[in-house]
Amino acid sequence: MATTTKLQPRALVRASGGPRYAVALAVDALGTGLLRPFLLLYGVTVLRLSASVTGVAMTVGVVMGLVCMPAVGRWLDRGARSTVVAASMLVRVVGVALLLLAPAGHVWLFASAALFLGIGNQAWPAAHAALVATVVHGRERDAALAGGRALRNAGLGVGALLATACLAGGTTALQALAAVTGLAYLAAAALAWSVHLSTHPAATATTDRTEEPAPRMRALLAANVVYVFCLNVPEVALPLVLVTRLHASQTWSGTIFVANTVLVVTLQVPVTALLSRFSRRAVLAFAGVVIAASYLGFLAATSLRHGWSAPAVAIVSVLCTLGEIIYAGSATALVAALAPPHVLGRALARFQLTTGFGLAVSPAVITTLASHGETALWATLAAATLLAAGAVAHEKDQGTRLTRRRSRPQATHRPTATPDPERVAGRPRAGAPGLDGQGEHSPAGR
């Protein structure tokens, strides 16, 4: 059993790409929080489009953003890192510019804006994970990914709060928020690009994993589509159930959403570090069990009467958030650990493809199931998540065989040498943040 990972805040920032990159993440998240929750409102109130047309345009933007993921994966595997992150931010600058240029009633410009925003939103997670995986390895990489998620959620929350406070200004305030969002994306792109971090595919030739094919991860990828439903539970499922089925005050939905954000920001890194003593696959399977248990808890909570349902739902939402934290801290880390360096980008892109697909279809699935009652909604989600957790755990044997095959001793007639740590990761430009000169850490238990 591995020891628990412990990183000081300064080391965590360095492992995440350095101070400039951390600021870029914060600025990007702040800008996203300002606009993304109110993009539908922008289309309806500023551009005077119907809610259905606006929703379809946003959905098409998300789907088309997924189409670009294979190209993003190949770009990453050619060695680009900070350039891809910056590009994902610049693409969203174009989207915001089209949004500001769109006249009232012009659906095609709004659809084009949603397309560019969707491409940037889908490309960023894989690019960010690849950059972190280049800077730091093993369990320190897991903690760095968790720290990036906590920082991003904090920025999203602050941005959403600022935007909510400005909504009283009407259409002018929404346009101002869009302009500030574009400037934030532009500043974040400049900061990310200034990191100048890349890797060279030829440098991975010194590792034993170069001959490995890309991991199939079929069960993991299929399970991820189900797992990501938990990310939309606080934003879609709970408000729908609380307001339309339980007739509770909308304050409960807002309270649950704020609690979810606070818990993710404060617990993502500590929980990920605490569970680092266990294999990533076991932790991911455990996350599915926790999430499924929370779904059953929601089913029990909604059956209560005399005003107890809403408070019970709020309490169970804490368990759901804990499952989300465990899932987010182990899923991307597992993909990064399974993928050989020369196909890391494509593996992360495939994983993001399933994440984006799950997030895209989950609102429709949740609303359809909810229309048939609470039992249909929560029991179905719980059963599907338990099946997904079982699939993740069952795929463990394949990962173990691969690990054992890589750990076989070299033949005595073949000379072995310890590879230069900087060459394994691809040597970045001198002075690139995140590299402390102490070399790399070998991938820890999976």
N, C-alpha and C positions, 0 to 999 in steps of 0.2 A: 504494500500500500504506500503510495507516494505521500510525501509530506505536504503540509498546507503551504500554499504560496503566500508570501508576504512581500508587499511592495510599498515603499514610502511614497507619499504624493509626488515628490520631485522625480523619483525613479519612474513612477507611473506615467508622468507627462513625457519624460524622455523616451520611454518604451512606446508611447503612443505616436511618436513622430516628432517630438520636440515642441517647445513653447509656441513657435510660429504656427505650426500645424494645429495645435490645440486651440489657438485663437481663431484660426480659420474655421475649425469645426463649430466653435461657439457662435461665430458671426453667421455662418451658414444656417445653423439651427434656429437662431433668432429670426432671421429673415423668413425661413420656412414657416415658423410659428405665426408670423404676422399675417401671412396670406393664405396658406393651405387650408385652414379650417373654414375660411370665408370665401373660397373661390366660387362655390356655388352661389353664394349671396351676391358676389360681384357680377356674375353673369345675369342674375335675375334683376338686381336693382340698378346697376350702372348701365349695362348693355340692354336691359329690358327684353331679355330672352325668356322664354317659358322655362319653367323648372324642368320639364321633361327633356327639352332640347339641350339645356345646360348639362343635365345629368348624363345624357348620351354622349355629348362632346367630351366630358371629363372621362367617361369610361373608355371611349376610343383612345384618348390620350394615354391612359394607363396601359391598355393592351398593346398599342403601338410601341410604347416604351419597352415592353417585354421583348418585342421582336428584335430590338437592337442588342440584346444581351449577348448572343453568340459573338457578335463583332467586338463587343467590349472585352469578352474573355480572351479572344485571340490577340487583341491589342495588349492586354496585360501580359500574356505569355511571350510577347516579343520584348518584354523588359520594361515597358512604361509603368510608372507608379504615380508620382505626384502629378504628372501631366494629365493622366486620366481623371484623377480627382478634380483638378482644376477645370478640365473640359466639362465634367458633369455639372459644375457650377456655372460655367459660361453658357452652356446650353439653356439653363434656366433664366439667365439674363435675357437671352433672346425671347424666351417665352413671356417674360414680364413686359418687355418692350412691345411685343405684339398685343398684349393685353391692354396696354395704355394707348396704343394707336387705334384699337378697334372702335369704330363708331357704333352708336346704339343700333341694335337690330342686326348687326353683321355677325352671323353665326360662324362663318368660315374663319375669320380672324381669331375668334375666341377658340374655335376648335384647333387651329394651328398653335395658339398659345398653350392650350392644354397638352398638345402633342409634345412640344419642346419641354414643358415642365415635367411631363411624364417620363420622357427619356432621361432627363437629368436625375429625377427621383429614383428611377430604377437602376441607373448606372452607378450612382454614388456608393451604395453599400458594398458591392463587390470590389470597387476600386479602393475604398477605404480599408477593407479587410486585407487586400493584397499588399497595400502599403505597410500596414502594421506587421503583417507576416514577414515582410522583408527586413524590417528593423529589428524585431525581437522574435524569439522562438520559444517553444515549449509552453510551460504553464504561465510564464511571464507574458506571452502573447495573449493567452486567454484573459488575463487580468487587464491587459491594455485594451483589448476589444470591449471588455465590460466597462472600462472607464470611458471609452469613447461613446458607448451607448448612454451611460449616465449623463455625460456632458451634453449629448445631443438632446436628451429628454428635458434636461434643465433649460436649454435654449428654446426648445419648442414650447415649453410651458410659459416661460417669461414672455415670449413673442405673442402667444395666444392671449395672455392676460393684458398686454399692452394694446393688442388689436381690439379686444373686447371693450376696453375703456374708451377707445376712439370711435366706436361704432355709432355713438350718439351724433356724430358729425354728418351722418348720411353718406350720400354718394361721393362727396368731396373727400371725406375721410377715407373711404375705401380706395379711391384713386391715389391718395397720399400714401396709404399703406403699401399699395402695389409699387409705387416709386421707391419707397424706402427698402422694400424687399429686393428690388433690382439692384440697388446700390450695395446692399448687404451681400448679395451673391457675387457681385463684381469684386468687392473687397476680399471676400473669402477666397475667390479664385486666384487673385493676385498673391495672397498669403500662401495658399497651397502650392502654387507653382514655384514660389521662391524657395521652397524646400529642396528642389532639384534632386529628388531621389528616384533612382531607377536601378534596374538590375539587368544583367546581360545573360541571355539564354546560354551562351557558350560557357559561362562560369559555372553552371550547374553540372557540367560534364565530370567534375571531380567527385560527385556524390554517387553512392551505390544505387540511388533511387531513380537515376536518369533513365534506366531501361524499363522502368515500370510503366504500364499503360495508365490512362486516366481511370480512376476508380469509378465503377458503375454506380454504386450507391443507390440502386433502384428503390430499395425499401426505405432508405433514409429520405430520398427526394419525395417519394409518394407520401410518406408520413408527414413531411414538412408542410404539405398542402393543408393537412388537417390541423396540425399544431398551430399554424398562424391564425386560425380562427379566434384564438384567445386574445389576439391583439385588437380585434374589433369588438370584443365583448363589452368593454367599458364605453365605447363610442356608439355602438349600434344596438346590440342585444339588450343591454340593461336599460338604456333610456326608452327603448321600444316597449319593454315589458313593464317598467315602472309607470310610464305615463298612460299607455293605451290599455294595459291589462289590469294593473293594480290601481290605476287612477291616483297615483301618488304625486306629490309636488315635484316640479322640475328641479327643485333644490337638491333632491337626493341624487339625481343624475350628475349634477355639477360637483357635488361633494365627492362622489365616487371617482369621478374623473380626476379631480385634484389629488385625492388620496393615492390613486394609481400612479400619477406622475411623481409625487413626493417619495413614495416607496421605491420606485424604480431608481430615482436619482440617488437615494441614500443607501439602498441595499444591494444594488447591482454588483458593485465591486466586492463588498464583504462576503456576500453569498457565493459568488463565483470563486473567490479565494478559499472559502471554507470547504466547498465541495471539490476542490482540486485534488484532494487525497484519493478520490475515486476516479474510475475511468470515465471519459467523456460520454461514451455510449451508455453506460449505466446511469449516469446523471440525466442524460436526455430521456431515457426511458422512464426514469423516476419523475421527470417533469410532466410527462404525459399522464402518469397516475395522479399526480397532484391536480392537474388541470381537470381531468375527468371527475375527480372527487368534488371539485368546486362546482362543476356543472350539476352534479347530483345534489349538492348543497343548495344551489339556486332553485332546483325543482322542489326541494323540501321547503325552502323559504317562501316561495310563492303560494304554497298551500296554506300558510298561516292566515289567520283572520284577526279582526279587531285591531287593525292598524299595526300589527307586528311584522307584516311582510316586508315593508320597505326597510326598516332597520335591520332585519335579518339578511336581506339581500346585500346591504352595505357591508355587513360583517363578513359574509361569504366572499364578497369581492376581494377582500384582503388575501384569502387563500388563492383565488384565481390570479391575483397579481404576483403572488409568490411563485406560482407555477410558471407564469410568464417570465419572471426573472431567471428561474432555473433553466428554462428552455432557451432564452436568449443568450445566456452565458455559456451554453454548451454546444448549441447547434452549429453555429459558424465555426467555432473552435474545432469541432470534430471534423468538419469538411477540410479546414486548413491543415489538420494533422494527417488526414488520410491522403491528401493529394500530393503527389511528387512535385517538386518545385517547377518542373518544366510545363506542367499542365495546371498549375494552381489557379491561374486566371479563368480557364474554362470551367474548372470545377466550381469555383465561387460563382461564376456566371450562371451555371446550371442551377445551383442552389437558390440564387436570387430569382431565377425564372419561376421556380416553384413558390417562393415566398410571394412574389408579386401576383402570381396567378391566384393563390389562396386569398390574398387580400382583396383582389378584384372581384372574386365570385362570392366571398363570404357574406357581404351585405344582402345579396339576392337570396342566398341559401337561408340565412338567418330569418329574414322577413317572411319567406315562404313557409318555413317550419313553424314560426311563431303564429302564423295565421291558422294553424291547426291545433294550437293550444300549447301550454307550457310543457306538458309531457312530451309531445312530439319534438319540441325544440331541445330541451335539456337532455332528455334520454338519448336522442339521436346523436347529439354532439358528444355525450359521454361515451357511448358505445364506439363511435368512430375514433375518438381519441385513444381509448384503451386498445383498440385494434392497431392503431398507429404505433403506440408505445410497444406493443408486442412485436410488431414488425421490426422496429429499431433494435430491440433486444435480440431478436432471432438472427439478425444480420451480423451479430458479434463474432460468430465462428469464422466467417470469411475474413474479417479484419484481423482476427488472431492468427490465422494461417499466413496472411501477408506479412504480419509483423515477425513471425517466426522465420519465414523464408528470408527476410531481409537481415535477420540477426545471425544467420549461419556464418560460421567462420570462413574466411577467405582461404583458398588453396595455398599451400605453403610455397608454391613456385611463383605466386603472384606477389610482388612487393606491395606493401600497404604504407600509406602515409597519411598523416593527419592533415586534412584540407585546411587551407587558409580560411578562417571564418569570413572575412570580408569577401573573398572570392565566391564562397558558397552562396551568400546572399546577393551577390552582384555588388561590386564596389561602387558606392555612390560618390558623388563629388565631394571633395575635401570640405570638411566643415558642415556636412549635412547633419541635421539634428537627429537625435534618436540613437546614434551610435556612440557608445561610451568607451570604445576601445577595449572592452573586456571580452570580445568575441561573442559567439552564439551559444545558445543552449540547445542541446539535442531535443527533439520532440519527446515530450513526456508521454506517460501511459495514455492510451486511447480509450 
